[in-house]
Amino acid sequence: MSVYTPVGREELDAWLTPLALGRLIEYAGIAAGMQNSNYFVTTERGRYVLTLFERPEFAYLDFHLALMEHLARRGIACPLPLAGADGRLWRSLADKPASLLTCLPGANCDHPDVAQCRAVGVKLAELHLAAADFPDPLPNPCGTEWRAKTGATLLPHLPVDEAAMLAEELAVEAASDWAALPRGVIHADLFRDNVLWDNCGALAGILDFYFAGEDVWLFDLAVVANDWCRDGERLAALIAGYQSRRLLTEAEGAAWPAIRRAAALRFWLLRLDARYRPRAGEVVTIKNPDEYRDLLLRLRLAPEALPR
């Protein structure tokens, strides 16, 4: 999360009034992530997270906020957007659509252990099953079509060797057919900084659903594996945790190496896009795309079978 749009104290105080949360005490920008403007907001009633949506597609905005409501009702610990008396989950602030959400307790873990990798696998499967009956989900906003379009836009900007690698990956993905794999709503961005842990090491919450959409469930598992599991023991724990709630199919096992590459490609493209087409902001986080280029190269050279 970053801060692209500054918010004045008086306008924030007025915006908060319909939520009846008492006097605004303090607020501060959150300098992490890449897409929206975010602030911690403290009022007399507690601490919250304010999100201003920088590139809103209003159908997706309504979908993402409603999805969090849906998951929270089914016992998934995630931020709950606060509604005003009119029931709306967002209103305009500083000329941007904005929502206030509950702030979950806990902290991130930069170096998760084997038990934490298993726990996040369990929770990811529970999330998939809890969202399975969400009505009319929208497609993954960074799905196959987005990757093809964004990759084509970025090709002219890249060094020759990277452009060749990207072109090959786009061609491989275009030739792949995953339509028959189990699918549903996926989080699509479940990195280590989007999971909270309590003082006892238990998983306390899942954050940032603004890339969520309908896609193959295995893609979501690959996103997590690529960020959380840099060794075989952690990967095996993640998969075992997931399968304790939902067994993977033989077709998913066969597709695993290619889908891990697709998940790495998605984040390489996202970070390349931020590098070559940056947005101005007050506090902006730009993540290094080379991390995912290198991971993609490793997965190309040494494909890894799904642990069983």
C-alpha positions in Angstrom: 0.0 0.0 0.0 1.2 3.5 -0.9 0.0 7.1 -0.6 -0.7 8.7 -4.0 -3.5 11.1 -2.8 -3.0 13.4 0.2 -6.0 13.8 2.5 -6.5 16.9 4.7 -7.6 16.5 8.3 -10.7 18.6 8.0 -12.0 16.8 4.9 -11.3 13.4 6.5 -13.1 14.5 9.7 -16.1 15.5 7.6 -16.0 12.2 5.6 -15.9 10.1 8.8 -19.0 11.8 10.3 -21.7 9.5 8.8 -19.9 6.5 10.3 -20.4 7.7 13.9 -17.0 6.7 15.1 -16.4 9.7 17.3 -13.7 12.3 17.1 -10.8 11.8 14.7 -7.6 11.5 16.8 -4.9 10.9 14.3 -4.1 9.5 10.9 -0.9 8.5 9.0 -0.1 7.3 5.5 1.0 3.6 5.1 4.1 3.2 2.9 3.8 -0.3 1.6 2.4 -2.1 -1.4 1.8 -0.5 -4.8 -1.7 0.2 -6.0 -3.9 2.4 -3.7 -3.5 5.2 -1.1 -3.8 3.9 2.4 -3.9 5.5 5.9 -4.2 4.3 9.4 -7.0 6.2 11.0 -7.6 6.4 14.8 -10.9 7.7 16.2 -12.5 7.6 19.6 -14.0 4.2 18.7 -10.7 2.6 17.6 -8.2 2.1 14.8 -9.1 1.6 11.1 -7.6 1.5 7.7 -8.7 4.1 5.1 -8.2 3.1 1.4 -8.5 5.5 -1.5 -8.8 3.7 -4.8 -6.5 5.2 -7.3 -7.6 3.5 -10.5 -11.2 2.5 -9.7 -13.2 0.2 -11.9 -16.4 0.6 -10.0 -17.8 -2.9 -10.7 -14.6 -4.4 -9.2 -14.7 -1.9 -6.3 -18.2 -3.1 -5.3 -17.2 -6.7 -5.9 -14.0 -6.6 -3.7 -15.8 -4.8 -0.8 -18.8 -7.2 -1.0 -16.4 -10.2 -1.1 -14.8 -9.1 2.2 -18.2 -8.9 3.8 -19.1 -12.3 2.4 -15.9 -13.9 3.7 -16.1 -12.3 7.1 -19.6 -13.7 7.6 -18.2 -17.1 6.8 -15.4 -16.9 9.5 -12.5 -15.8 7.4 -10.6 -13.2 9.3 -10.3 -10.3 6.9 -11.0 -6.5 7.0 -14.6 -5.6 7.1 -15.7 -2.4 5.2 -17.8 -0.1 7.3 -21.2 1.0 5.8 -22.9 4.3 6.5 -26.6 4.6 7.2 -27.4 4.2 3.5 -25.6 0.9 3.4 -22.9 2.0 1.0 -19.4 0.6 1.5 -17.5 3.5 -0.2 -17.9 7.3 -0.7 -15.9 10.0 -2.4 -12.9 11.5 -0.5 -10.4 13.8 -2.1 -12.1 13.1 -5.5 -11.4 9.3 -5.1 -13.7 6.5 -4.0 -12.8 5.6 -0.5 -13.7 3.0 2.1 -12.9 2.6 5.8 -12.2 -0.9 7.0 -11.6 -2.6 10.4 -7.9 -2.8 11.3 -7.0 -6.4 12.3 -4.5 -7.1 15.1 -1.3 -8.9 14.4 2.0 -8.5 12.5 3.6 -9.7 9.3 6.3 -12.4 9.3 9.1 -11.9 6.8 10.6 -15.3 7.3 7.7 -17.8 7.8 8.6 -21.3 9.2 7.3 -24.6 8.0 4.3 -24.5 10.4 3.3 -21.1 9.1 3.5 -22.3 5.5 1.2 -25.1 6.4 -1.2 -22.7 8.2 -1.4 -20.4 5.2 -2.1 -23.4 3.0 -5.0 -24.4 5.3 -6.4 -20.8 5.3 -6.1 -20.4 1.5 -8.2 -23.6 0.9 -10.7 -22.4 3.5 -10.9 -19.0 1.7 -11.5 -20.8 -1.6 -14.3 -22.9 -0.2 -15.9 -20.0 1.7 -16.1 -17.9 -1.4 -17.4 -20.8 -3.6 -21.0 -19.6 -3.3 -20.2 -15.9 -3.9 -22.7 -14.8 -6.6 -21.5 -13.6 -10.0 -17.8 -13.1 -9.2 -15.8 -10.9 -11.6 -12.7 -12.4 -13.4 -9.2 -12.1 -12.2 -8.3 -8.5 -13.1 -4.7 -9.6 -13.8 -5.6 -12.9 -15.5 -4.4 -14.3 -18.8 -5.9 -11.4 -20.9 -4.2 -8.8 -18.7 -0.9 -10.6 -18.8 -1.0 -10.8 -22.6 -1.9 -7.1 -23.0 0.5 -5.8 -20.4 3.4 -8.0 -21.7 2.9 -6.7 -25.2 2.9 -3.1 -24.0 6.2 -3.7 -22.0 8.2 -5.6 -24.7 9.6 -2.4 -26.4 10.9 -1.1 -23.1 13.0 -4.2 -22.1 16.6 -5.2 -22.8 16.9 -7.7 -25.7 17.4 -10.8 -23.5 14.4 -9.9 -21.2 12.2 -9.1 -24.1 13.0 -12.5 -25.7 12.2 -14.3 -22.4 9.0 -12.4 -21.9 7.8 -13.1 -25.5 8.5 -16.8 -25.0 6.5 -16.9 -21.7 3.6 -15.0 -23.3 3.6 -17.6 -26.2 3.7 -20.5 -23.8 0.8 -19.2 -21.7 -1.3 -18.4 -24.9 -0.9 -22.0 -25.9 -2.0 -23.4 -22.4 -5.5 -24.5 -21.6 -6.5 -24.5 -18.0 -10.3 -24.2 -18.5 -11.1 -27.6 -17.0 -9.2 -27.0 -13.7 -11.2 -26.3 -10.5 -11.9 -22.6 -10.2 -13.6 -20.0 -8.1 -12.8 -16.7 -6.4 -9.0 -16.3 -5.7 -7.2 -13.8 -3.5 -4.4 -13.5 -6.1 -2.0 -11.5 -3.9 -1.5 -13.5 -0.8 2.1 -12.4 -0.1 3.7 -12.6 3.3 2.9 -8.9 3.9 -0.8 -9.6 3.4 -1.0 -12.1 6.3 -1.1 -11.2 10.0 0.0 -13.4 12.9 -0.8 -13.1 16.6 1.7 -13.3 19.5 1.3 -17.1 19.7 2.2 -17.6 16.0 -1.4 -18.3 14.9 -2.7 -16.9 11.7 -4.8 -13.8 12.7 -5.9 -12.3 9.4 -5.7 -11.9 5.6 -5.5 -8.5 4.0 -5.7 -6.7 0.6 -8.4 -8.3 -1.6 -8.1 -5.7 -4.3 -6.7 -8.2 -6.9 -9.3 -10.9 -6.1 -11.3 -12.4 -8.9 -12.5 -15.6 -10.5 -9.7 -17.9 -11.8 -8.3 -21.4 -11.3 -7.7 -22.0 -7.6 -4.3 -23.5 -8.4 -3.1 -20.1 -9.6 -3.7 -18.7 -6.1 -1.7 -21.6 -4.6 1.1 -20.9 -7.0 1.2 -17.2 -6.0 1.6 -18.2 -2.4 4.3 -20.9 -3.2 6.3 -18.4 -5.2 6.5 -15.9 -2.3 6.4 -18.1 0.8 8.3 -21.2 -0.1 11.9 -21.0 -1.2 12.7 -24.5 -0.2 11.1 -27.9 -0.6 10.2 -28.4 3.0 8.1 -25.2 3.2 6.5 -26.0 -0.2 5.5 -29.5 1.0 4.0 -28.0 4.1 2.0 -25.4 2.1 0.6 -28.1 -0.2 -0.1 -30.4 2.7 -2.0 -27.7 4.6 -4.0 -26.8 1.5 -4.9 -30.5 0.8 -6.1 -30.9 4.4 -9.1 -28.9 3.3 -9.3 -29.5 -0.4 -7.6 -32.3 -2.3 -5.9 -31.3 -5.6 -6.8 -33.2 -8.7 -4.4 -35.1 -11.0 -5.0 -32.4 -13.7 -3.9 -29.8 -11.2 -0.8 -31.7 -10.5 0.1 -31.9 -14.2 -0.5 -28.2 -14.6 1.5 -27.1 -11.6 4.8 -26.3 -13.2 3.2 -24.2 -15.9 0.9 -22.3 -13.5 3.8 -21.5 -11.2 5.5 -19.9 -14.2 2.3 -18.0 -15.0 2.1 -16.7 -11.4 5.7 -15.6 -11.5 5.1 -13.9 -14.8 2.1 -12.0 -13.4 4.2 -10.3 -10.7 7.2 -9.7 -13.0 4.8 -7.8 -15.3 3.2 -5.9 -12.4 6.6 -4.7 -11.2 7.9 -4.0 -14.6 4.8 -1.9 -15.3 5.4 0.1 -12.1 9.1 0.6 -13.2 8.4 1.8 -16.8 5.1 3.5 -16.2 5.3 4.9 -12.7 2.7 7.0 -11.0 3.4 10.1 -9.0 2.6 9.9 -5.4 3.4 11.3 -1.9 4.8 8.0 -0.6 5.2 5.3 -3.3 6.5 1.8 -3.0 8.3 0.4 -6.1 9.2 -3.2 -5.8 12.2 -4.7 -7.7 10.9 -6.7 -10.7 14.2 -8.6 -11.0 13.2 -10.9 -8.1 10.4 -12.3 -10.2 12.4 -12.4 -13.4 15.0 -14.5 -11.6 12.3 -16.8 -10.1 10.7 -17.2 -13.5 14.0 -18.1 -15.0 14.6 -20.7 -12.3 11.2 -22.2 -12.9 11.9 -22.4 -16.6 15.2 -24.1 -16.2 14.3 -26.4 -13.3 10.5 -27.1 -13.2 9.3 -28.5 -9.8 6.6 -31.1 -9.6 3.8 -30.7 -7.1 4.7 -32.3 -3.8 2.6 -35.3 -2.9 
